[in-house]
């Protein structure tokens, strides 16, 4: 059973470009979470999605950031018009249910904005 | 936002020795406490999820305890081995949203 997959592992974008980060949850998991680790900081919650629904996006910046988890295909975290402050490691996690379930993490995408 | 703190920030332990470190979290509205093991360039690996006061969980040489009334959890490593070197993260959750501490980085010296 493959774990959570994220791609790309490393992404370099110039200021003003768009970044698309993909996450394929573990088989059978319908709950996806995105976390961000800024330099010298801990992991911070961004957004929680179920298939086709955003449940909680309270940790996501209001502008330029969006997330989706379509019926078919991976979850996408999209950052428009990237700025240097968006440089961070973005981690995706998935779980079969919420609550007491463990969240299984992917290896992360390291975004560098030049 | 749940304020989760871990101490110490880092520690060095001799191979074969045992060690432990702390995670403290707000005890009000507690839901669950998660422990993860995170090696550099790898995914955080889930170790334990604990919910009940007095819970004790064990996985090989690693174990954890939980005190929800006073808001702390201990992680213990018995007979440390070099492969135990990693950053250990704890996170308190409100159902689905994990609030992470900064981690304790353990280095096991051979």
Interface residues (C-beta under 8 A of the other chain):
Chain A: X3 X4 X31 X33 X35 X42 X43 X44 X45 X48 X55 X56 X59 X91 X95 X98 X99 X100 X101 X102 X103 X104 X105 X106 X107 X108
Chain B: X31 X32 X34 X36 X41 X42 X43 X44 X45 X46 X49 X51 X89 X91 X95 X96 X97 X98 X99 X100 X101 X102 X103
